[in-house]
Amino acid sequence: MSLGLIKMWFSLGAIGLMFIAVISILISRTKLKGFWRWMLSTIAYVCMIVAGFIMFFVVFSGPVPE
């Protein structure tokens, strides 16, 4: 697998983490209360931070040589 394809899969994974984070926040704010709301929100924010770091790495690692 080429370096460009690996970067593509990492960025796709980051997009998936962002999607999971958004859905988790929506569920925690509308359906849950107490400890479970806090727990799901924490997991969602961790997913969003990890996705941000992955996207930062992919974007600022520069173009892939041919």
C-alpha positions in Angstrom: 0.0 0.0 0.0 1.3 3.4 -0.9 1.8 6.2 1.6 -1.0 8.3 0.0 -3.4 5.4 0.4 -2.4 5.0 4.0 -3.0 8.7 4.6 -6.4 8.4 3.0 -7.5 5.6 5.3 -6.3 7.5 8.3 -8.3 10.6 7.3 -11.3 8.4 6.6 -11.0 7.0 10.1 -10.8 10.5 11.5 -14.0 11.4 9.7 -15.7 8.3 11.1 -14.5 9.3 14.6 -16.1 12.8 14.1 -19.3 11.2 13.0 -19.4 9.0 16.1 -18.7 12.0 18.3 -21.5 14.0 16.8 -24.0 11.2 17.2 -22.9 10.5 20.7 -23.2 14.1 21.8 -26.7 14.3 20.3 -27.8 11.1 22.1 -26.2 12.2 25.4 -27.9 15.6 25.3 -31.4 14.3 24.4 -31.8 10.8 25.8 -29.5 10.3 28.8 -29.2 11.7 32.3 -26.7 11.5 35.1 -23.6 9.4 34.9 -24.3 7.9 31.5 -24.7 11.4 30.0 -21.3 12.4 31.4 -19.7 9.2 30.3 -20.9 9.3 26.7 -20.1 13.0 26.4 -16.5 12.3 27.6 -16.1 9.5 25.1 -17.4 11.7 22.3 -15.0 14.6 23.1 -12.1 12.2 23.3 -13.1 10.9 19.8 -13.2 14.4 18.5 -9.8 15.3 19.9 -8.2 12.2 18.5 -9.8 12.9 15.1 -8.5 16.4 15.2 -4.9 15.2 15.9 -5.2 12.7 13.0 -6.4 15.3 10.6 -3.7 17.8 11.8 -1.1 15.1 11.1 -2.5 14.2 7.7 -2.9 17.8 6.5 0.5 19.1 7.7 2.5 16.1 6.7 2.6 17.5 3.2 2.1 16.0 -0.2 3.1 12.4 -1.0 6.0 11.9 -3.4 5.3 9.8 -6.4 
